[in-house]
Amino acid sequence: MERITLDNSRVIGKNEPSYIIVDVAANHNGDLETAKELIREAAIAGVDAVKFQTYEADKLYSIKTPKFSRDSTKPYDLIKSVQHPREWIQILSEYAKKLNIQFLSSPFDYEAVDLLEAINTPLYKVASAEIVDLKLIKYMAQKGKPMIISTGMCNIGEIEDAIEVCREVNNNNIILLQCNTVYPTPPNIVNLNAMDTLKTTFKLPVGFSDHTLGWHVPIAAIAKGASVIEKHFTLSRNQLGPDHSFSIEPDELITMVNQIRDVESALGNGIKKVLPEEMESYNYGRRSIIAGRNIQKGTIITEEMLIIKRPGYGIKPKLMNILIGSKANVDILEDDVITWEMIF
């Protein structure tokens, strides 16, 4: 399926504008007003959706899980400190609706799925790390909503497993995102060409979930055919928290969105032709055959009498050999643009 239609008639897929998601993740800092401000700024930037992450430490990590090398605390304690109250889902969903921006959240447990279903979420977003929880993915897929699946740290077989459980419940509305689970991701391991692999292998729309610094890599993903872009978003990278440092700020988000739309527009339809906007340059800026000297009426035209230079509304240079040997039908002055009416 190359195109997927959401409940607001927004179409994601081939020949459509990319669906841009900003991922708040833990950048709300546990503060509801900060969460709302992030939604406001996302709406101002013109993205399609603002996404949160709904998890609980008790359901996500064993307390015995070792800490990641990038963190100062164990993941259980970190998640405990940044998980948002589940009452926020209804509040933030209604707030986003007022601002005409779609509210999403990645669910990490069954209750989170139920809460999102209760607000009629437009789609489900599966985080890379959850791709092996096929039972949870199937639970989302059976709701009948489109599924966006990130594929960080995944092989083709694991992706195929996730797609298969969606199809088992007759959900074929699937989008795959190339992704990396290194924060921030250095450009040399991004592998945007993997989008081609995913598209060719699974015949599904593809996109890019980005964790690089800046926004030039997502722009490149658009040129590679990404139908979805996901990017982490913060009010300020100077804040403390696990996700701020590799997120983009409001002014940068506006720039990214504008540049994505510019690149989409610049891709065009692939038809190579002279554009109406180019006609002035076509006529005045190209070359044609010009008289290199005065040529009297009745003179047999030789190559030495002619030059090729601008403008371009005379006889085309490639027809020079046809012109040579013709007779001037009128007096032709030096630097006149030669047209067929001047010869016989």
C-alpha positions in Angstrom: 0.0 0.0 0.0 1.7 3.2 -1.2 -0.7 5.7 0.3 -2.5 5.8 3.7 -5.4 8.1 4.6 -5.8 9.3 8.2 -9.2 10.1 9.7 -8.7 13.9 9.0 -8.3 13.0 5.2 -4.6 13.6 5.4 -2.9 11.3 3.0 0.6 9.9 3.7 2.6 8.3 1.0 3.7 8.6 -2.6 3.3 12.0 -4.2 2.1 13.6 -0.9 3.7 16.1 1.4 5.7 14.3 4.1 3.9 13.8 7.4 6.1 15.7 10.0 6.0 14.5 13.6 7.8 16.2 16.5 8.6 13.9 19.3 8.5 15.6 22.7 9.6 12.4 24.5 10.7 13.5 28.0 11.2 17.1 27.0 8.1 18.2 28.9 10.2 17.9 32.1 7.1 16.5 34.0 5.4 19.9 33.7 1.9 20.1 32.0 2.4 23.8 31.0 5.7 23.0 29.4 4.0 20.2 27.5 1.3 22.6 26.3 3.9 25.1 25.3 5.7 22.5 23.2 2.4 21.7 21.4 1.8 25.5 20.8 5.3 25.9 19.3 4.9 22.8 17.2 1.6 24.1 15.8 3.2 27.4 15.0 6.0 25.6 13.1 3.4 23.9 10.9 4.1 20.3 11.7 1.4 17.6 11.3 1.6 16.0 14.7 3.1 16.3 18.1 4.0 13.1 19.8 4.6 12.1 23.4 5.6 8.8 24.9 3.4 7.0 27.4 5.2 4.6 29.6 5.6 3.6 33.2 8.9 2.4 34.7 7.2 -0.6 36.4 6.0 -1.9 33.1 9.0 -1.0 31.0 12.2 -1.9 32.8 13.3 -4.4 35.4 14.8 -2.6 38.3 17.9 -4.8 37.8 18.6 -3.4 34.3 22.1 -1.9 34.2 22.5 1.7 33.3 23.3 2.8 29.8 26.8 4.2 29.3 25.3 7.5 28.2 23.2 7.9 31.4 24.1 8.6 35.0 21.2 6.6 36.5 19.7 3.2 35.8 16.9 3.2 33.2 14.2 2.2 35.7 15.0 5.3 37.8 15.4 7.5 34.8 12.0 6.5 33.3 10.4 6.8 36.7 11.6 10.4 36.9 10.3 11.5 33.4 7.1 9.5 32.9 4.1 11.8 32.5 0.8 11.3 34.3 -1.6 9.4 32.2 -4.3 12.0 32.8 -2.3 14.2 30.5 -3.4 12.2 27.4 -6.9 13.5 27.4 -5.9 17.1 28.4 -3.1 17.3 25.8 -5.2 15.7 23.1 -8.0 18.3 23.5 -5.4 21.1 23.6 -3.8 20.0 20.4 -7.1 19.7 18.7 -7.9 23.3 19.5 -4.6 24.2 17.7 -5.4 22.1 14.7 -2.4 19.7 15.2 -2.7 16.0 15.7 -1.8 14.5 19.1 0.1 11.2 19.1 1.8 9.2 21.7 3.9 6.0 21.5 2.3 3.5 23.8 4.6 1.1 25.7 1.9 -1.0 27.4 -1.6 -2.2 26.9 -3.2 0.4 29.2 -1.5 3.1 27.2 -3.0 1.7 24.0 -6.4 1.8 25.6 -6.0 5.4 26.7 -5.0 6.4 23.2 -7.9 4.5 21.7 -10.3 6.3 24.1 -9.2 9.7 22.5 -9.5 8.2 19.0 -5.8 8.5 18.2 -5.3 8.8 14.4 -2.5 6.2 14.3 -0.2 4.1 16.5 3.6 4.7 16.6 5.7 1.7 17.6 9.1 2.6 19.0 12.2 0.8 17.7 12.8 -1.0 21.0 9.3 -2.4 21.1 9.4 -4.2 17.7 10.1 -7.5 19.4 6.9 -7.3 21.5 4.7 -8.8 18.8 1.8 -9.2 21.2 1.8 -5.5 22.0 2.1 -4.6 18.3 -0.8 -6.9 17.4 -2.9 -5.3 20.2 -2.3 -1.9 18.6 -2.8 -3.1 15.0 -6.2 -4.8 15.8 -7.6 -1.3 16.6 -7.6 -0.8 12.8 -5.5 2.5 12.9 -2.5 3.1 10.7 0.8 1.8 12.2 4.1 3.7 12.0 6.9 1.4 13.0 10.4 2.6 13.7 13.2 0.1 12.8 16.2 1.2 14.8 18.5 -1.7 15.9 16.4 -4.1 13.8 17.1 -6.7 11.1 14.9 -7.5 8.2 13.5 -10.6 9.9 12.3 -8.7 13.0 10.7 -6.1 10.8 9.0 -8.8 8.8 7.7 -10.3 12.1 6.1 -7.0 13.1 4.5 -6.5 9.7 3.1 -10.0 9.8 1.3 -9.6 13.1 -0.3 -6.5 11.8 -1.5 -8.3 8.7 -2.8 -11.2 10.8 -5.5 -8.8 12.1 -6.1 -7.4 8.6 -4.1 -4.2 9.2 -2.1 -3.3 6.1 -1.8 0.4 6.8 1.8 0.3 7.8 4.7 2.8 7.4 8.3 1.9 8.2 10.8 4.4 9.5 14.5 4.0 9.1 15.9 4.9 12.6 19.0 4.6 14.7 19.0 4.2 18.5 22.2 6.2 19.2 21.7 9.6 20.9 22.8 11.7 19.1 23.4 9.7 15.9 26.6 10.4 14.0 25.8 10.9 10.3 28.1 8.1 9.2 25.7 5.4 10.7 22.4 7.0 9.7 22.1 4.8 6.5 19.4 6.7 4.6 19.8 4.2 1.8 18.1 1.6 4.1 14.9 3.4 3.2 15.3 2.1 -0.3 15.8 -1.4 1.2 12.7 -1.2 3.3 10.6 0.2 0.4 11.8 -2.5 -2.1 11.5 -5.4 0.4 8.1 -4.6 1.9 6.4 -2.4 -0.7 5.3 0.0 2.0 5.7 3.8 2.5 8.9 4.6 4.3 10.2 7.5 6.4 12.9 8.6 8.8 13.0 9.0 12.5 16.0 11.2 13.2 18.3 11.5 16.2 21.1 13.4 14.5 22.1 16.9 15.5 20.7 19.7 13.3 18.1 19.1 10.6 20.1 18.6 7.4 19.8 14.8 7.5 16.0 14.8 7.6 16.1 17.2 4.6 18.2 14.7 2.8 15.7 12.0 3.7 13.0 14.0 2.0 15.0 14.0 -1.2 15.3 10.2 -0.8 11.6 9.8 -0.7 10.7 9.9 3.0 6.9 10.0 3.5 7.2 10.6 7.3 9.8 12.6 9.3 10.1 12.3 13.0 12.3 14.7 15.0 12.8 15.3 18.7 11.7 18.7 19.9 12.6 20.8 22.9 12.0 24.4 24.0 15.8 24.6 24.8 18.7 22.3 24.6 20.2 23.9 27.7 17.6 22.2 29.9 18.5 19.1 31.9 17.0 15.8 30.8 17.7 12.7 28.7 16.4 14.0 25.4 17.1 17.7 25.2 20.6 17.6 23.9 19.8 16.1 20.5 16.5 17.8 20.0 15.8 20.9 17.9 14.4 24.2 19.2 11.3 26.2 18.0 13.1 28.5 15.6 15.0 25.6 14.2 11.8 23.6 13.8 10.3 26.4 11.7 13.4 26.4 9.5 13.3 22.6 9.1 9.6 22.5 8.2 10.0 25.3 5.6 13.1 23.7 4.1 11.3 20.3 3.9 8.4 21.9 2.1 10.9 23.7 -0.2 12.6 20.5 -1.1 9.4 18.7 -1.7 8.4 21.5 -4.1 11.8 21.4 -5.7 11.5 17.7 -6.5 8.9 18.4 -9.1 7.2 15.8 -11.3 10.2 14.5 -13.2 9.0 15.7 -16.6 11.9 17.5 -18.4 10.6 20.4 -20.5 10.9 24.1 -21.0 8.9 25.9 -18.3 6.7 28.9 -19.0 8.8 30.8 -16.4 11.9 30.1 -18.6 10.5 31.5 -21.8 12.2 34.9 -21.6 15.6 33.2 -21.0 14.8 30.7 -23.7 14.3 33.4 -26.2 16.9 35.9 -25.1 19.5 33.8 -23.3 20.1 31.0 -25.8 22.0 31.1 -29.1 20.9 31.2 -32.6 22.4 32.1 -36.0 23.3 35.8 -36.4 24.6 37.7 -39.4 28.3 38.3 -38.9 28.4 41.0 -41.6 26.0 42.9 -44.0 24.4 40.5 -46.5 22.8 42.0 -49.6 19.6 40.6 -51.0 20.2 37.8 -53.4 23.6 36.8 -51.9 24.3 33.1 -51.5 25.0 32.6 -47.8 28.3 31.1 -46.7 29.4 30.0 -43.3 31.9 32.9 -43.1 28.9 35.3 -43.1 27.4 33.8 -40.0 28.1 33.6 -36.3 26.3 31.9 -33.4 25.5 34.0 -30.4 22.5 35.2 -28.4 19.5 35.8 -28.5 17.9 32.5 -29.4 14.8 33.3 -31.4 16.5 32.9 -34.7 17.3 29.8 -36.7 18.8 27.1 -34.4 22.6 26.6 -34.6 22.1 22.9 -35.4 20.4 23.9 -38.7 23.5 25.9 -39.9 24.2 23.4 -42.7 20.7 23.8 -44.1 21.1 27.6 -44.1 24.5 27.6 -45.9 23.9 27.8 -49.6 20.6 29.5 -49.3 20.0 32.9 -50.9 19.2 36.1 -48.9 15.6 37.1 -49.5 16.1 40.6 -48.0 19.0 42.8 -47.1 20.4 41.5 -43.9 22.4 43.8 -41.6 25.3 42.8 -39.4 24.1 41.4 -36.1 20.6 40.7 -37.4 19.0 37.6 -36.0 18.4 35.4 -39.0 15.0 33.9 -39.5 13.6 31.6 -42.2 11.7 34.5 -43.7 15.0 36.2 -44.6 16.1 33.5 -47.0 14.9 31.3 -49.8 
